[in-house]
Amino acid sequence: MNSAYHNPVLLQESVDGLNIKQDGVYVDVTFGGGGHSREILKRLGESGKLFAFDQDEDALQNAIDDDRFQLINQNFRYLKQYLKFYGIRKVDGILADFGVSSHQFDEAERGFSIRFNADLDMRMDRTNALSAFEVVNAYSQEDLATVLFQYGELRNANAMAKTIVVAREQKSIKTTDDLKMVLGKFLPKMKENKILAQIYQAIRIEVNQEIEVLKEFLMQVPELLNHGGRLSMISYHSLEDRLVKRFIRDGRFEGEPEKDFYGNISVPLKKVGGLIVPSAEEIAQNNRARSAKLRIAEKI
């Protein structure tokens, strides 16, 4: 595994959650450095199979030389479509580690991290047309405010959006430092990093359509999983975790869950165990783990 990708979060717990069968078919939809995939392969027998997805071309350098393994360079929103291409209609387990990889944060030119000055980019798939530059410089004030409020949970999203729109009329906001300068009055010294992280998160989620992708992915899971198959998901912010929790509980993202003729709730998944978070020791070794939440579900 490329050391630039660092340690996979909740490695043992998330793979344990899959309850792996030696001859099973599994999917790692967020391959990254391949840490979770390598652990799955350790537990598979000779007839087992692992498919992995990653839309970031940088992840391809971590491909595993193993006949049981297939890496697919695509967004996991196309999960069912690409598995069907390989003749796979049912799987025994799916693992997802959402969010940005340590590698993406550490590559300064990608524009994901508040630590570096870089062009406004934030694309996980660098072939996509929409980048952070377009969001900041072309979105209407109303749309910008919506992005900052919904995805960054920023209370003063309207004022921030107005400030950005006024500033870009004078000069394009091209870099992360430009954006920090424009929004300087909203960044008190004691809270600067926290607020910047919320701003970056909001723009990044919009650029990569992370919420829509998550919903599309989850809607495919019940049909793909064999009965007794497991779903193991690690999320890093409350927006993702709420969607995951709601889908496991209700089989949908809004409204009332479906009920059968007798009024019993009919859902495709059941939760396995409770919420799992990293130990203090893991957080000390890997700061990225501090906000991780793992939820496990099983196909009924």
C-alpha positions in Angstrom: 0.0 0.0 0.0 1.3 3.5 -0.9 2.4 5.1 2.4 0.9 8.4 1.3 -2.5 6.9 1.9 -1.7 6.2 5.6 -3.6 3.8 7.8 -7.2 2.7 6.9 -9.7 3.7 9.6 -11.4 1.1 11.7 -9.7 -1.6 9.7 -10.4 -4.7 11.8 -13.9 -3.5 12.9 -15.2 -2.7 9.4 -13.9 -5.9 7.9 -15.1 -8.0 10.9 -18.5 -6.4 10.2 -18.7 -8.1 6.8 -18.6 -11.6 8.4 -16.6 -12.8 5.5 -17.3 -16.2 3.9 -14.2 -17.7 2.2 -16.0 -18.3 -1.1 -18.0 -15.1 -1.0 -18.1 -12.1 -3.4 -17.3 -8.7 -1.8 -17.0 -5.1 -2.9 -14.8 -2.3 -1.5 -16.4 0.8 -3.0 -13.8 3.2 -1.8 -10.5 1.5 -2.6 -8.0 4.4 -2.0 -4.7 3.0 -0.7 -6.2 -0.5 -0.6 -5.9 -1.2 3.1 -9.4 -2.4 3.6 -9.2 -4.5 0.4 -6.0 -6.2 1.5 -7.6 -7.2 4.8 -10.7 -8.6 2.9 -8.4 -10.6 0.6 -6.5 -12.1 3.6 -9.8 -13.6 4.8 -11.0 -14.8 1.4 -10.3 -18.3 0.2 -9.1 -19.2 -3.3 -12.6 -19.2 -4.8 -13.5 -15.8 -3.2 -13.7 -12.6 -5.2 -13.2 -8.9 -4.4 -14.2 -6.0 -6.6 -13.1 -2.5 -5.7 -14.1 0.9 -7.0 -12.3 4.3 -7.0 -12.9 7.2 -9.3 -9.5 8.8 -8.5 -6.8 7.8 -11.0 -4.2 8.2 -8.3 -5.6 5.1 -6.6 -4.8 2.9 -9.6 -1.2 2.8 -8.5 -2.2 0.8 -5.5 -3.9 -2.0 -7.5 -3.4 -5.4 -5.9 -1.8 -8.2 -8.0 -4.2 -11.0 -7.1 -6.4 -13.2 -9.4 -9.3 -12.7 -6.9 -9.2 -8.9 -7.2 -10.6 -6.5 -9.8 -10.2 -2.7 -9.5 -12.7 -0.6 -11.3 -11.8 3.1 -12.0 -15.4 4.4 -11.5 -17.6 6.3 -9.0 -19.4 3.8 -6.8 -22.7 5.5 -7.8 -22.4 3.1 -10.8 -21.9 0.1 -8.6 -24.7 -2.2 -10.0 -23.9 -1.2 -13.6 -20.2 -2.2 -13.5 -20.7 -5.3 -11.4 -23.2 -6.5 -14.0 -20.5 -5.9 -16.7 -18.4 -8.4 -14.8 -21.3 -10.9 -14.5 -22.0 -10.1 -10.9 -25.6 -9.6 -9.8 -25.4 -10.6 -6.1 -22.7 -10.0 -3.5 -22.1 -11.2 0.1 -20.8 -7.9 1.4 -20.0 -4.3 0.7 -17.6 -2.0 2.5 -17.6 1.8 2.1 -15.2 4.3 3.7 -16.7 7.6 2.7 -15.0 11.0 2.5 -11.6 12.2 1.3 -8.6 10.0 1.5 -5.5 11.1 3.5 -3.6 11.1 0.2 -6.1 13.6 -1.3 -5.8 15.8 1.7 -2.0 15.7 1.5 -1.7 16.4 -2.2 -1.5 20.2 -1.9 -2.5 20.9 -5.5 -5.8 19.1 -5.1 -7.1 21.9 -3.0 -8.8 19.7 -0.3 -6.8 20.8 2.7 -7.0 24.1 4.7 -3.2 23.6 5.3 -2.1 24.5 1.8 -2.6 27.3 -0.8 -3.8 25.7 -4.1 -6.1 26.3 -7.0 -9.7 25.9 -6.1 -10.3 22.3 -7.4 -11.5 19.7 -4.9 -12.4 17.2 -7.6 -12.1 13.5 -6.6 -12.4 12.7 -10.3 -10.3 15.2 -12.1 -12.1 14.6 -15.4 -15.2 16.2 -14.0 -16.1 19.6 -15.4 -17.3 21.0 -12.1 -14.6 22.2 -9.7 -14.5 24.4 -6.6 -13.6 27.3 -8.8 -16.9 27.1 -10.7 -18.9 26.7 -7.5 -17.2 29.8 -5.9 -17.1 32.0 -9.0 -20.2 31.0 -11.0 -23.0 29.9 -8.6 -25.7 32.4 -7.7 -25.7 34.0 -4.3 -28.7 31.9 -3.4 -27.2 28.6 -4.6 -23.9 29.4 -2.8 -25.8 30.1 0.4 -27.7 26.8 0.1 -24.4 24.8 -0.4 -22.8 26.5 2.6 -25.8 26.0 4.9 -26.8 22.5 3.9 -23.4 20.9 3.5 -21.3 23.0 5.8 -24.0 23.7 8.4 -22.9 27.3 8.6 -25.4 29.6 10.2 -24.1 32.7 8.5 -24.2 31.1 5.0 -26.2 33.9 3.5 -23.7 36.6 4.6 -20.8 34.5 3.4 -22.4 33.9 0.0 -23.0 37.6 -0.4 -19.4 38.5 0.5 -18.1 36.0 -2.1 -20.4 37.4 -4.8 -19.3 41.0 -4.1 -15.6 40.0 -4.1 -15.7 38.0 -7.3 -17.2 41.0 -9.2 -13.9 42.7 -8.7 -11.6 39.7 -9.3 -12.0 36.0 -9.7 -11.4 33.9 -6.6 -8.8 31.5 -7.9 -7.1 29.9 -4.9 -7.8 28.6 -1.5 -5.9 31.6 0.0 -8.0 34.0 -2.1 -11.1 32.4 -0.6 -9.7 32.6 3.0 -8.9 36.3 2.4 -12.4 37.1 1.0 -14.0 35.4 4.0 -11.5 36.7 6.6 -14.1 38.5 8.6 -16.0 35.3 9.3 -12.8 33.5 10.6 -12.1 34.5 14.2 -8.7 33.4 15.3 -9.9 30.8 17.8 -12.3 29.2 15.4 -10.6 29.8 12.1 -9.7 26.2 11.3 -13.0 24.8 12.3 -15.0 27.2 10.2 -12.6 26.8 7.2 -13.1 23.1 7.5 -16.9 23.5 7.3 -16.6 25.8 4.3 -14.2 23.4 2.5 -16.5 20.5 3.3 -19.5 22.3 1.9 -17.8 23.1 -1.4 -16.2 19.7 -1.7 -19.5 17.9 -1.2 -21.1 20.1 -3.9 -18.2 19.6 -6.3 -18.3 15.8 -5.9 -22.1 15.4 -5.5 -21.3 13.3 -2.4 -24.8 13.3 -0.9 -26.5 12.4 -4.2 -23.8 9.7 -4.8 -24.4 8.3 -1.3 -28.1 8.1 -1.8 -27.8 6.4 -5.2 -25.3 3.9 -3.8 -27.5 3.0 -0.8 -30.6 2.5 -3.0 -28.7 -0.2 -5.0 -27.5 -2.1 -1.9 -30.7 -4.1 -1.0 -31.0 -5.5 -4.5 -27.3 -6.4 -4.7 -26.8 -8.1 -1.3 -27.6 -11.8 -0.9 -29.8 -12.6 2.1 -27.6 -12.4 5.1 -25.1 -10.3 3.2 -23.5 -7.4 5.1 -23.0 -3.7 4.6 -20.2 -2.0 6.5 -20.0 1.8 6.2 -17.7 4.4 7.7 -18.8 8.0 7.6 -17.0 11.2 8.7 -19.6 13.9 9.1 -23.2 14.0 10.4 -24.8 14.5 7.0 -23.5 11.2 5.8 -24.1 9.4 9.1 -27.7 10.6 9.4 -28.5 9.3 5.8 -26.8 5.9 6.6 -28.7 5.5 9.9 -32.0 6.5 8.4 -31.7 4.2 5.4 -30.8 1.2 7.6 -33.8 2.0 9.9 -36.4 2.9 7.3 -35.1 1.8 3.9 -35.5 5.4 2.7 -34.3 8.9 3.3 -37.5 10.8 4.0 -41.1 10.1 4.8 -42.5 7.1 6.6 -41.1 3.6 6.1 -43.1 1.1 4.1 -45.5 -1.1 6.0 -47.1 -4.5 5.1 -50.8 -5.3 5.2 -50.7 -5.8 9.0 -49.0 -2.5 9.6 -45.5 -3.9 10.3 -42.6 -1.9 9.0 -41.0 -3.6 6.0 -37.4 -2.7 5.5 -34.7 -4.6 3.5 -31.9 -4.2 6.1 -31.5 -4.7 9.8 -28.7 -3.1 11.9 -26.0 -5.3 13.3 -24.8 -4.1 16.7 -24.5 -0.4 17.6 -22.5 2.5 16.4 -18.7 1.8 16.4 -16.2 4.6 16.8 -12.3 4.5 16.9 -10.4 3.9 20.1 -8.4 6.7 21.7 -5.3 4.7 20.6 -6.3 4.7 17.0 -7.2 8.4 17.0 -3.7 9.1 18.5 -2.1 7.2 15.7 -4.3 8.5 12.9 -5.9 11.9 13.4 -8.3 11.3 10.4 -10.1 8.7 12.5 -11.3 11.2 15.1 -14.7 11.8 13.4 -15.2 8.3 12.0 -18.5 6.4 12.6 -19.0 2.8 11.6 -22.5 1.3 11.1 -23.1 -2.3 10.0 -26.3 -3.7 8.5 -27.5 -7.1 7.2 -29.8 -8.0 4.3 -33.0 -9.5 5.7 
